[in-house]
Amino acid sequence: MTHGLGTVRQMWQLLEPVHATLYYAPEASEEAAALGYATDERWPSYFAYRAAPLGPAGPRLVNALFYSFSPRMVERHTAPAWRTATPDQVLDARSRAMDRALRKLLGDRIGSPELREAAQLARRAASAADTAGRPMAAANA
């Protein structure tokens, strides 16, 4: 089954703000600080949070996957990332940060039947997604 670009773009517009929460919510900075990442700028935790599903990936792999960033910037933040915390610790912190942020944003709606259904549908869609040629999607699956 194929979907038009309009549908894909619409889904991105709807879901990108949820994804971006991880990089901008105060809860994400707090969890990163608790692990020992510097939080005076967002990049140390950004690269750790984003690369953690790959395991202890080095700058070469992260540069290949995060191609829109300066290679020097990637190296500066990726090389020391796994000396601060393990990828598993970062993934746990990432989950805690998102849980806390979404609970704050959604309040009482967090336990609603509608949100539960939306989460189930999102999980089902993510599980069915073809990750061939999409290494970050595969790592996060």
Buried (B, 14 or more C-beta within 10 A) or exposed (E): EEEEEEEEEEEEEEEEEEEEBBBEBEBBBBBBEBBEBBBEEBBBBBBBBBBBBBEBBBBEBBBEBBEEBEBEBBBBBBEBBBEBBBBEBBBBBBEBBBEBBBBEBEEEEBEEEEEEEEEEEEEEEEEEEEEEEEBBBBBBE
